[in-house]
């Protein structure tokens, strides 16, 4: 599994992130996902990071995996 480092919040201007879904907690960190764009937010100790939403890659006809 490949991990990606968290990046400081850089909110996309095309989404207001008006509806957030609570994904869970881990100690003092809260995890939320925007219901519109899928971006994930991690909030901990007064700081906030975002993980970009990834769209699944569509497979070509005949491609296995």
N, CA, C, O and CB atoms as a CASP TS submission, in Angstrom:
PFRMAT TS
TARGET T0000
AUTHOR 0000-0000-0000
METHOD Language model
MODEL 1
PARENT N/A
ATOM      1  N   UNK     1       0.843  -1.182   0.000  1.00  0.00           N
ATOM      2  CA  UNK     1       0.000   0.000   0.000  1.00  0.00           C
ATOM      3  C   UNK     1       0.886   1.242   0.000  1.00  0.00           C
ATOM      4  O   UNK     1       1.843   1.326   0.770  1.00  0.00           O
ATOM      5  CB  UNK     1      -0.958   0.000   1.221  1.00  0.00           C
ATOM      6  N   UNK     2       0.574   2.188  -0.848  1.00  0.00           N
ATOM      7  CA  UNK     2       1.326   3.436  -0.935  1.00  0.00           C
ATOM      8  C   UNK     2       0.643   4.504  -0.109  1.00  0.00           C
ATOM      9  O   UNK     2      -0.568   4.689  -0.226  1.00  0.00           O
ATOM     10  CB  UNK     2       1.466   3.895  -2.395  1.00  0.00           C
ATOM     11  N   UNK     3       1.382   5.205   0.714  1.00  0.00           N
ATOM     12  CA  UNK     3       0.793   6.277   1.510  1.00  0.00           C
ATOM     13  C   UNK     3       1.204   7.620   0.937  1.00  0.00           C
ATOM     14  O   UNK     3       2.289   7.767   0.375  1.00  0.00           O
ATOM     15  CB  UNK     3       1.217   6.165   2.990  1.00  0.00           C
ATOM     16  N   UNK     4       0.319   8.598   1.089  1.00  0.00           N
ATOM     17  CA  UNK     4       0.596   9.944   0.615  1.00  0.00           C
ATOM     18  C   UNK     4       0.711  10.854   1.827  1.00  0.00           C
ATOM     19  O   UNK     4      -0.108  10.760   2.742  1.00  0.00           O
ATOM     20  CB  UNK     4      -0.512  10.444  -0.365  1.00  0.00           C
ATOM     21  N   UNK     5       1.707  11.733   1.857  1.00  0.00           N
ATOM     22  CA  UNK     5       1.812  12.649   2.989  1.00  0.00           C
ATOM     23  C   UNK     5       0.645  13.630   3.004  1.00  0.00           C
ATOM     24  O   UNK     5       0.140  14.023   1.953  1.00  0.00           O
ATOM     25  CB  UNK     5       3.142  13.410   2.941  1.00  0.00           C
ATOM     26  N   UNK     6       0.224  14.018   4.202  1.00  0.00           N
ATOM     27  CA  UNK     6      -0.830  15.021   4.314  1.00  0.00           C
ATOM     28  C   UNK     6      -0.291  16.371   3.892  1.00  0.00           C
ATOM     29  O   UNK     6       0.868  16.698   4.149  1.00  0.00           O
ATOM     30  CB  UNK     6      -1.385  15.084   5.751  1.00  0.00           C
ATOM     31  N   UNK     7      -1.120  17.136   3.258  1.00  0.00           N
ATOM     32  CA  UNK     7      -0.739  18.470   2.823  1.00  0.00           C
ATOM     33  C   UNK     7      -1.608  19.473   3.566  1.00  0.00           C
ATOM     34  O   UNK     7      -2.768  19.185   3.860  1.00  0.00           O
ATOM     35  CB  UNK     7      -0.883  18.631   1.277  1.00  0.00           C
ATOM     36  N   UNK     8      -1.063  20.652   3.875  1.00  0.00           N
ATOM     37  CA  UNK     8      -1.857  21.700   4.508  1.00  0.00           C
ATOM     38  C   UNK     8      -3.075  21.997   3.642  1.00  0.00           C
ATOM     39  O   UNK     8      -3.031  21.855   2.420  1.00  0.00           O
ATOM     40  CB  UNK     8      -1.011  22.985   4.730  1.00  0.00           C
ATOM     41  N   UNK     9      -4.134  22.400   4.272  1.00  0.00           N
ATOM     42  CA  UNK     9      -5.401  22.636   3.584  1.00  0.00           C
ATOM     43  C   UNK     9      -5.238  23.612   2.421  1.00  0.00           C
ATOM     44  O   UNK     9      -4.721  24.717   2.583  1.00  0.00           O
ATOM     45  CB  UNK     9      -6.439  23.167   4.565  1.00  0.00           C
ATOM     46  N   UNK    10      -5.683  23.184   1.265  1.00  0.00           N
ATOM     47  CA  UNK    10      -5.683  24.007   0.060  1.00  0.00           C
ATOM     48  C   UNK    10      -7.031  23.772  -0.600  1.00  0.00           C
ATOM     49  O   UNK    10      -7.139  22.968  -1.526  1.00  0.00           O
ATOM     50  CB  UNK    10      -4.472  23.655  -0.913  1.00  0.00           C
ATOM     51  N   UNK    11      -8.054  24.464  -0.131  1.00  0.00           N
ATOM     52  CA  UNK    11      -9.429  24.218  -0.540  1.00  0.00           C
ATOM     53  C   UNK    11      -9.645  24.579  -2.000  1.00  0.00           C
ATOM     54  O   UNK    11      -9.268  25.661  -2.449  1.00  0.00           O
ATOM     55  CB  UNK    11     -10.389  25.002   0.339  1.00  0.00           C
ATOM     56  N   UNK    12     -10.252  23.666  -2.726  1.00  0.00           N
ATOM     57  CA  UNK    12     -10.605  23.925  -4.116  1.00  0.00           C
ATOM     58  C   UNK    12     -11.686  24.990  -4.152  1.00  0.00           C
ATOM     59  O   UNK    12     -12.665  24.914  -3.409  1.00  0.00           O
ATOM     60  CB  UNK    12     -11.077  22.628  -4.830  1.00  0.00           C
ATOM     61  N   UNK    13     -11.511  25.983  -5.015  1.00  0.00           N
ATOM     62  CA  UNK    13     -12.460  27.094  -5.068  1.00  0.00           C
ATOM     63  C   UNK    13     -13.784  26.706  -5.719  1.00  0.00           C
ATOM     64  O   UNK    13     -14.767  27.434  -5.576  1.00  0.00           O
ATOM     65  CB  UNK    13     -11.849  28.253  -5.819  1.00  0.00           C
ATOM     66  N   UNK    14     -13.838  25.578  -6.430  1.00  0.00           N
ATOM     67  CA  UNK    14     -15.061  25.204  -7.116  1.00  0.00           C
ATOM     68  C   UNK    14     -16.040  24.430  -6.223  1.00  0.00           C
ATOM     69  O   UNK    14     -17.131  24.085  -6.679  1.00  0.00           O
ATOM     70  CB  UNK    14     -14.723  24.380  -8.327  1.00  0.00           C
ATOM     71  N   UNK    15     -15.682  24.151  -4.970  1.00  0.00           N
ATOM     72  CA  UNK    15     -16.577  23.457  -4.044  1.00  0.00           C
ATOM     73  C   UNK    15     -16.600  24.200  -2.713  1.00  0.00           C
ATOM     74  O   UNK    15     -15.553  24.546  -2.166  1.00  0.00           O
ATOM     75  CB  UNK    15     -16.134  21.978  -3.841  1.00  0.00           C
ATOM     76  N   UNK    16     -17.804  24.442  -2.200  1.00  0.00           N
ATOM     77  CA  UNK    16     -17.949  25.159  -0.933  1.00  0.00           C
ATOM     78  C   UNK    16     -17.843  24.221   0.273  1.00  0.00           C
ATOM     79  O   UNK    16     -17.803  24.687   1.411  1.00  0.00           O
ATOM     80  CB  UNK    16     -19.284  25.893  -0.900  1.00  0.00           C
ATOM     81  N   UNK    17     -17.797  22.907   0.037  1.00  0.00           N
ATOM     82  CA  UNK    17     -17.732  21.909   1.107  1.00  0.00           C
ATOM     83  C   UNK    17     -18.834  22.143   2.139  1.00  0.00           C
ATOM     84  O   UNK    17     -18.590  22.107   3.345  1.00  0.00           O
ATOM     85  CB  UNK    17     -16.354  21.942   1.788  1.00  0.00           C
ATOM     86  N   UNK    18     -20.054  22.384   1.645  1.00  0.00           N
ATOM     87  CA  UNK    18     -21.161  22.732   2.540  1.00  0.00           C
ATOM     88  C   UNK    18     -21.729  21.533   3.303  1.00  0.00           C
ATOM     89  O   UNK    18     -22.308  21.708   4.375  1.00  0.00           O
ATOM     90  CB  UNK    18     -22.263  23.381   1.748  1.00  0.00           C
ATOM     91  N   UNK    19     -21.576  20.342   2.779  1.00  0.00           N
ATOM     92  CA  UNK    19     -22.068  19.159   3.477  1.00  0.00           C
ATOM     93  C   UNK    19     -20.919  18.227   3.805  1.00  0.00           C
ATOM     94  O   UNK    19     -20.301  17.664   2.901  1.00  0.00           O
ATOM     95  CB  UNK    19     -23.123  18.430   2.637  1.00  0.00           C
ATOM     96  N   UNK    20     -20.622  18.054   5.090  1.00  0.00           N
ATOM     97  CA  UNK    20     -19.533  17.181   5.498  1.00  0.00           C
ATOM     98  C   UNK    20     -20.074  15.938   6.188  1.00  0.00           C
ATOM     99  O   UNK    20     -20.953  16.019   7.045  1.00  0.00           O
ATOM    100  CB  UNK    20     -18.566  17.923   6.421  1.00  0.00           C
ATOM    101  N   UNK    21     -19.539  14.792   5.803  1.00  0.00           N
ATOM    102  CA  UNK    21     -19.899  13.509   6.405  1.00  0.00           C
ATOM    103  C   UNK    21     -18.816  13.126   7.414  1.00  0.00           C
ATOM    104  O   UNK    21     -17.631  13.120   7.080  1.00  0.00           O
ATOM    105  CB  UNK    21     -20.069  12.394   5.311  1.00  0.00           C
ATOM    106  N   UNK    22     -19.215  12.810   8.634  1.00  0.00           N
ATOM    107  CA  UNK    22     -18.265  12.419   9.679  1.00  0.00           C
ATOM    108  C   UNK    22     -17.833  10.980   9.423  1.00  0.00           C
ATOM    109  O   UNK    22     -18.671  10.079   9.391  1.00  0.00           O
ATOM    110  CB  UNK    22     -18.893  12.571  11.108  1.00  0.00           C
ATOM    111  N   UNK    23     -16.538  10.756   9.242  1.00  0.00           N
ATOM    112  CA  UNK    23     -16.012   9.420   8.976  1.00  0.00           C
ATOM    113  C   UNK    23     -15.554   8.705  10.236  1.00  0.00           C
ATOM    114  O   UNK    23     -15.549   7.475  10.283  1.00  0.00           O
ATOM    115  CB  UNK    23     -14.870   9.504   8.007  1.00  0.00           C
ATOM    116  N   UNK    24     -15.169   9.464  11.259  1.00  0.00           N
ATOM    117  CA  UNK    24     -14.739   8.842  12.500  1.00  0.00           C
ATOM    118  C   UNK    24     -13.689   9.657  13.219  1.00  0.00           C
ATOM    119  O   UNK    24     -13.298  10.735  12.770  1.00  0.00           O
ATOM    120  CB  UNK    24     -14.213   7.468  12.231  1.00  0.00           C
ATOM    121  N   UNK    25     -13.237   9.124  14.346  1.00  0.00           N
ATOM    122  CA  UNK    25     -12.231   9.770  15.189  1.00  0.00           C
ATOM    123  C   UNK    25     -11.115   8.783  15.480  1.00  0.00           C
ATOM    124  O   UNK    25     -11.328   7.570  15.474  1.00  0.00           O
ATOM    125  CB  UNK    25     -12.857  10.294  16.509  1.00  0.00           C
ATOM    126  N   UNK    26      -9.940   9.304  15.731  1.00  0.00           N
ATOM    127  CA  UNK    26      -8.821   8.514  16.222  1.00  0.00           C
ATOM    128  C   UNK    26      -8.088   9.382  17.226  1.00  0.00           C
ATOM    129  O   UNK    26      -7.388  10.323  16.851  1.00  0.00           O
ATOM    130  CB  UNK    26      -7.870   8.041  15.054  1.00  0.00           C
ATOM    131  N   UNK    27      -8.248   9.068  18.492  1.00  0.00           N
ATOM    132  CA  UNK    27      -7.730   9.872  19.594  1.00  0.00           C
ATOM    133  C   UNK    27      -8.301  11.284  19.470  1.00  0.00           C
ATOM    134  O   UNK    27      -9.515  11.450  19.592  1.00  0.00           O
ATOM    135  CB  UNK    27      -6.160   9.895  19.593  1.00  0.00           C
ATOM    136  N   UNK    28      -7.479  12.309  19.232  1.00  0.00           N
ATOM    137  CA  UNK    28      -8.015  13.664  19.124  1.00  0.00           C
ATOM    138  C   UNK    28      -8.140  14.146  17.678  1.00  0.00           C
ATOM    139  O   UNK    28      -8.334  15.339  17.447  1.00  0.00           O
ATOM    140  CB  UNK    28      -7.140  14.618  19.896  1.00  0.00           C
ATOM    141  N   UNK    29      -8.033  13.251  16.709  1.00  0.00           N
ATOM    142  CA  UNK    29      -8.194  13.624  15.295  1.00  0.00           C
ATOM    143  C   UNK    29      -9.606  13.267  14.838  1.00  0.00           C
ATOM    144  O   UNK    29     -10.147  12.219  15.192  1.00  0.00           O
ATOM    145  CB  UNK    29      -7.128  12.907  14.399  1.00  0.00           C
ATOM    146  N   UNK    30     -10.198  14.178  14.030  1.00  0.00           N
ATOM    147  CA  UNK    30     -11.519  13.936  13.443  1.00  0.00           C
ATOM    148  C   UNK    30     -11.349  13.853  11.933  1.00  0.00           C
ATOM    149  O   UNK    30     -10.564  14.599  11.349  1.00  0.00           O
ATOM    150  CB  UNK    30     -12.545  15.064  13.837  1.00  0.00           C
ATOM    151  N   UNK    31     -12.087  12.942  11.303  1.00  0.00           N
ATOM    152  CA  UNK    31     -12.025  12.731   9.864  1.00  0.00           C
ATOM    153  C   UNK    31     -13.389  13.024   9.264  1.00  0.00           C
ATOM    154  O   UNK    31     -14.399  12.464   9.690  1.00  0.00           O
ATOM    155  CB  UNK    31     -11.571  11.288   9.528  1.00  0.00           C
ATOM    156  N   UNK    32     -13.411  13.915   8.262  1.00  0.00           N
ATOM    157  CA  UNK    32     -14.654  14.318   7.604  1.00  0.00           C
ATOM    158  C   UNK    32     -14.449  14.230   6.092  1.00  0.00           C
ATOM    159  O   UNK    32     -13.331  14.384   5.600  1.00  0.00           O
ATOM    160  CB  UNK    32     -15.083  15.769   8.034  1.00  0.00           C
ATOM    161  N   UNK    33     -15.552  13.978   5.350  1.00  0.00           N
ATOM    162  CA  UNK    33     -15.493  13.948   3.889  1.00  0.00           C
ATOM    163  C   UNK    33     -16.575  14.846   3.322  1.00  0.00           C
ATOM    164  O   UNK    33     -17.718  14.822   3.778  1.00  0.00           O
ATOM    165  CB  UNK    33     -15.649  12.505   3.354  1.00  0.00           C
ATOM    166  N   UNK    34     -16.207  15.644   2.317  1.00  0.00           N
ATOM    167  CA  UNK    34     -17.169  16.503   1.640  1.00  0.00           C
ATOM    168  C   UNK    34     -18.106  15.616   0.821  1.00  0.00           C
ATOM    169  O   UNK    34     -17.653  14.796   0.023  1.00  0.00           O
ATOM    170  CB  UNK    34     -16.450  17.560   0.733  1.00  0.00           C
ATOM    171  N   UNK    35     -19.415  15.785   1.022  1.00  0.00           N
ATOM    172  CA  UNK    35     -20.394  14.988   0.298  1.00  0.00           C
ATOM    173  C   UNK    35     -20.473  15.358  -1.175  1.00  0.00           C
ATOM    174  O   UNK    35     -20.969  14.567  -1.978  1.00  0.00           O
ATOM    175  CB  UNK    35     -21.747  15.142   0.931  1.00  0.00           C
ATOM    176  N   UNK    36     -19.997  16.539  -1.547  1.00  0.00           N
ATOM    177  CA  UNK    36     -20.062  16.977  -2.940  1.00  0.00           C
ATOM    178  C   UNK    36     -18.856  16.529  -3.759  1.00  0.00           C
ATOM    179  O   UNK    36     -19.017  15.925  -4.820  1.00  0.00           O
ATOM    180  CB  UNK    36     -20.178  18.477  -2.997  1.00  0.00           C
ATOM    181  N   UNK    37     -17.654  16.820  -3.277  1.00  0.00           N
ATOM    182  CA  UNK    37     -16.460  16.556  -4.082  1.00  0.00           C
ATOM    183  C   UNK    37     -15.642  15.358  -3.597  1.00  0.00           C
ATOM    184  O   UNK    37     -14.764  14.889  -4.321  1.00  0.00           O
ATOM    185  CB  UNK    37     -15.587  17.775  -4.093  1.00  0.00           C
ATOM    186  N   UNK    38     -15.908  14.852  -2.390  1.00  0.00           N
ATOM    187  CA  UNK    38     -15.209  13.687  -1.878  1.00  0.00           C
ATOM    188  C   UNK    38     -13.892  13.968  -1.177  1.00  0.00           C
ATOM    189  O   UNK    38     -13.235  13.039  -0.708  1.00  0.00           O
ATOM    190  CB  UNK    38     -14.964  12.766  -2.975  1.00  0.00           C
ATOM    191  N   UNK    39     -13.496  15.233  -1.096  1.00  0.00           N
ATOM    192  CA  UNK    39     -12.246  15.585  -0.427  1.00  0.00           C
ATOM    193  C   UNK    39     -12.363  15.246   1.058  1.00  0.00           C
ATOM    194  O   UNK    39     -13.406  15.481   1.668  1.00  0.00           O
ATOM    195  CB  UNK    39     -11.911  17.096  -0.625  1.00  0.00           C
ATOM    196  N   UNK    40     -11.290  14.690   1.646  1.00  0.00           N
ATOM    197  CA  UNK    40     -11.288  14.283   3.053  1.00  0.00           C
ATOM    198  C   UNK    40     -10.509  15.307   3.865  1.00  0.00           C
ATOM    199  O   UNK    40      -9.442  15.763   3.453  1.00  0.00           O
ATOM    200  CB  UNK    40     -10.676  12.861   3.228  1.00  0.00           C
ATOM    201  N   UNK    41     -11.053  15.663   5.023  1.00  0.00           N
ATOM    202  CA  UNK    41     -10.428  16.626   5.917  1.00  0.00           C
ATOM    203  C   UNK    41     -10.045  15.932   7.215  1.00  0.00           C
ATOM    204  O   UNK    41     -10.830  15.163   7.770  1.00  0.00           O
ATOM    205  CB  UNK    41     -11.370  17.823   6.191  1.00  0.00           C
ATOM    206  N   UNK    42      -8.846  16.203   7.693  1.00  0.00           N
ATOM    207  CA  UNK    42      -8.374  15.682   8.977  1.00  0.00           C
ATOM    208  C   UNK    42      -8.153  16.892   9.874  1.00  0.00           C
ATOM    209  O   UNK    42      -7.393  17.797   9.531  1.00  0.00           O
ATOM    210  CB  UNK    42      -7.048  14.813   8.820  1.00  0.00           C
ATOM    211  N   UNK    43      -8.825  16.903  11.033  1.00  0.00           N
ATOM    212  CA  UNK    43      -8.715  18.018  11.964  1.00  0.00           C
ATOM    213  C   UNK    43      -8.154  17.512  13.277  1.00  0.00           C
ATOM    214  O   UNK    43      -8.685  16.576  13.874  1.00  0.00           O
ATOM    215  CB  UNK    43     -10.083  18.706  12.180  1.00  0.00           C
ATOM    216  N   UNK    44      -7.060  18.148  13.728  1.00  0.00           N
ATOM    217  CA  UNK    44      -6.421  17.722  14.968  1.00  0.00           C
ATOM    218  C   UNK    44      -5.669  18.895  15.578  1.00  0.00           C
ATOM    219  O   UNK    44      -4.899  19.573  14.898  1.00  0.00           O
ATOM    220  CB  UNK    44      -5.465  16.530  14.719  1.00  0.00           C
ATOM    221  N   UNK    45      -5.897  19.128  16.857  1.00  0.00           N
ATOM    222  CA  UNK    45      -5.174  20.135  17.638  1.00  0.00           C
ATOM    223  C   UNK    45      -5.140  21.502  16.955  1.00  0.00           C
ATOM    224  O   UNK    45      -4.089  22.140  16.888  1.00  0.00           O
ATOM    225  CB  UNK    45      -3.759  19.664  17.896  1.00  0.00           C
ATOM    226  N   UNK    46      -6.287  21.946  16.450  1.00  0.00           N
ATOM    227  CA  UNK    46      -6.367  23.257  15.830  1.00  0.00           C
ATOM    228  C   UNK    46      -5.772  23.346  14.433  1.00  0.00           C
ATOM    229  O   UNK    46      -5.684  24.440  13.875  1.00  0.00           O
ATOM    230  CB  UNK    46      -5.700  24.235  16.692  1.00  0.00           C
ATOM    231  N   UNK    47      -5.364  22.232  13.859  1.00  0.00           N
ATOM    232  CA  UNK    47      -4.808  22.210  12.499  1.00  0.00           C
ATOM    233  C   UNK    47      -5.731  21.412  11.606  1.00  0.00           C
ATOM    234  O   UNK    47      -6.515  20.589  12.079  1.00  0.00           O
ATOM    235  CB  UNK    47      -3.373  21.609  12.481  1.00  0.00           C
ATOM    236  N   UNK    48      -5.634  21.658  10.309  1.00  0.00           N
ATOM    237  CA  UNK    48      -6.492  20.964   9.352  1.00  0.00           C
ATOM    238  C   UNK    48      -5.688  20.606   8.108  1.00  0.00           C
ATOM    239  O   UNK    48      -4.946  21.426   7.568  1.00  0.00           O
ATOM    240  CB  UNK    48      -7.717  21.834   8.977  1.00  0.00           C
ATOM    241  N   UNK    49      -5.853  19.366   7.670  1.00  0.00           N
ATOM    242  CA  UNK    49      -5.208  18.899   6.439  1.00  0.00           C
ATOM    243  C   UNK    49      -6.282  18.386   5.504  1.00  0.00           C
ATOM    244  O   UNK    49      -7.386  18.052   5.934  1.00  0.00           O
ATOM    245  CB  UNK    49      -4.147  17.789   6.731  1.00  0.00           C
ATOM    246  N   UNK    50      -5.955  18.324   4.223  1.00  0.00           N
ATOM    247  CA  UNK    50      -6.886  17.747   3.258  1.00  0.00           C
ATOM    248  C   UNK    50      -6.198  16.637   2.484  1.00  0.00           C
ATOM    249  O   UNK    50      -4.991  16.667   2.243  1.00  0.00           O
ATOM    250  CB  UNK    50      -7.424  18.827   2.294  1.00  0.00           C
ATOM    251  N   UNK    51      -6.995  15.670   2.108  1.00  0.00           N
ATOM    252  CA  UNK    51      -6.564  14.605   1.215  1.00  0.00           C
ATOM    253  C   UNK    51      -7.419  14.746  -0.038  1.00  0.00           C
ATOM    254  O   UNK    51      -8.646  14.757   0.062  1.00  0.00           O
ATOM    255  CB  UNK    51      -6.707  13.165   1.881  1.00  0.00           C
ATOM    256  N   UNK    52      -6.813  14.853  -1.201  1.00  0.00           N
ATOM    257  CA  UNK    52      -7.604  15.057  -2.408  1.00  0.00           C
ATOM    258  C   UNK    52      -8.481  13.857  -2.711  1.00  0.00           C
ATOM    259  O   UNK    52      -8.127  12.718  -2.409  1.00  0.00           O
ATOM    260  CB  UNK    52      -6.698  15.344  -3.587  1.00  0.00           C
ATOM    261  N   UNK    53      -9.619  14.125  -3.307  1.00  0.00           N
ATOM    262  CA  UNK    53     -10.509  13.061  -3.736  1.00  0.00           C
ATOM    263  C   UNK    53      -9.903  12.417  -4.978  1.00  0.00           C
ATOM    264  O   UNK    53      -9.438  13.114  -5.881  1.00  0.00           O
ATOM    265  CB  UNK    53     -11.951  13.601  -4.018  1.00  0.00           C
ATOM    266  N   UNK    54      -9.911  11.113  -5.021  1.00  0.00           N
ATOM    267  CA  UNK    54      -9.383  10.389  -6.173  1.00  0.00           C
ATOM    268  C   UNK    54     -10.530   9.714  -6.891  1.00  0.00           C
ATOM    269  O   UNK    54     -11.376   9.067  -6.273  1.00  0.00           O
ATOM    270  CB  UNK    54      -8.312   9.352  -5.747  1.00  0.00           C
ATOM    271  N   UNK    55     -10.550   9.869  -8.183  1.00  0.00           N
ATOM    272  CA  UNK    55     -11.576   9.207  -8.981  1.00  0.00           C
ATOM    273  C   UNK    55     -11.028   7.874  -9.453  1.00  0.00           C
ATOM    274  O   UNK    55      -9.865   7.790  -9.847  1.00  0.00           O
ATOM    275  CB  UNK    55     -12.017  10.089 -10.189  1.00  0.00           C
ATOM    276  N   UNK    56     -11.852   6.821  -9.419  1.00  0.00           N
ATOM    277  CA  UNK    56     -11.355   5.523  -9.870  1.00  0.00           C
ATOM    278  C   UNK    56     -11.012   5.557 -11.351  1.00  0.00           C
ATOM    279  O   UNK    56     -11.700   6.191 -12.152  1.00  0.00           O
ATOM    280  CB  UNK    56     -12.387   4.428  -9.593  1.00  0.00           C
ATOM    281  N   UNK    57      -9.942   4.866 -11.695  1.00  0.00           N
ATOM    282  CA  UNK    57      -9.522   4.795 -13.099  1.00  0.00           C
ATOM    283  C   UNK    57     -10.424   3.797 -13.809  1.00  0.00           C
ATOM    284  O   UNK    57     -10.614   2.676 -13.337  1.00  0.00           O
ATOM    285  CB  UNK    57      -8.008   4.384 -13.232  1.00  0.00           C
ATOM    286  N   UNK    58     -10.972   4.204 -14.932  1.00  0.00           N
ATOM    287  CA  UNK    58     -11.822   3.308 -15.713  1.00  0.00           C
ATOM    288  C   UNK    58     -10.938   2.350 -16.495  1.00  0.00           C
ATOM    289  O   UNK    58      -9.935   2.758 -17.081  1.00  0.00           O
ATOM    290  CB  UNK    58     -12.756   4.106 -16.669  1.00  0.00           C
ATOM    291  N   UNK    59     -11.303   1.109 -16.503  1.00  0.00           N
ATOM    292  CA  UNK    59     -10.533   0.101 -17.227  1.00  0.00           C
ATOM    293  C   UNK    59     -10.956   0.054 -18.688  1.00  0.00           C
ATOM    294  O   UNK    59     -12.126   0.249 -19.018  1.00  0.00           O
ATOM    295  CB  UNK    59     -10.706  -1.279 -16.579  1.00  0.00           C
ATOM    296  N   UNK    60      -9.997  -0.203 -19.545  1.00  0.00           N
ATOM    297  CA  UNK    60     -10.274  -0.374 -20.956  1.00  0.00           C
ATOM    298  C   UNK    60     -10.873  -1.756 -21.190  1.00  0.00           C
ATOM    299  O   UNK    60     -10.688  -2.663 -20.379  1.00  0.00           O
ATOM    300  CB  UNK    60      -8.994  -0.179 -21.795  1.00  0.00           C
ATOM    301  N   UNK    61     -11.577  -1.911 -22.278  1.00  0.00           N
ATOM    302  CA  UNK    61     -12.143  -3.212 -22.633  1.00  0.00           C
ATOM    303  C   UNK    61     -11.003  -4.206 -22.779  1.00  0.00           C
ATOM    304  O   UNK    61     -10.019  -3.940 -23.469  1.00  0.00           O
ATOM    305  CB  UNK    61     -12.986  -3.129 -23.947  1.00  0.00           C
ATOM    306  N   UNK    62     -11.140  -5.338 -22.135  1.00  0.00           N
ATOM    307  CA  UNK    62     -10.125  -6.378 -22.212  1.00  0.00           C
ATOM    308  C   UNK    62      -9.041  -6.252 -21.146  1.00  0.00           C
ATOM    309  O   UNK    62      -8.232  -7.167 -20.995  1.00  0.00           O
ATOM    310  CB  UNK    62      -9.494  -6.357 -23.563  1.00  0.00           C
ATOM    311  N   UNK    63      -9.000  -5.148 -20.405  1.00  0.00           N
ATOM    312  CA  UNK    63      -7.996  -4.968 -19.353  1.00  0.00           C
ATOM    313  C   UNK    63      -8.432  -5.738 -18.117  1.00  0.00           C
ATOM    314  O   UNK    63      -9.597  -5.668 -17.724  1.00  0.00           O
ATOM    315  CB  UNK    63      -7.791  -3.460 -19.020  1.00  0.00           C
ATOM    316  N   UNK    64      -7.525  -6.462 -17.508  1.00  0.00           N
ATOM    317  CA  UNK    64      -7.865  -7.206 -16.301  1.00  0.00           C
ATOM    318  C   UNK    64      -7.292  -6.504 -15.084  1.00  0.00           C
ATOM    319  O   UNK    64      -6.445  -5.618 -15.204  1.00  0.00           O
ATOM    320  CB  UNK    64      -7.347  -8.654 -16.382  1.00  0.00           C
ATOM    321  N   UNK    65      -7.759  -6.904 -13.923  1.00  0.00           N
ATOM    322  CA  UNK    65      -7.179  -6.302 -12.726  1.00  0.00           C
ATOM    323  C   UNK    65      -8.073  -6.323 -11.639  1.00  0.00           C
ATOM    324  O   UNK    65      -7.736  -5.852 -10.553  1.00  0.00           O
ATOM    325  CB  UNK    65      -6.762  -4.958 -12.941  1.00  0.00           C
TER
END
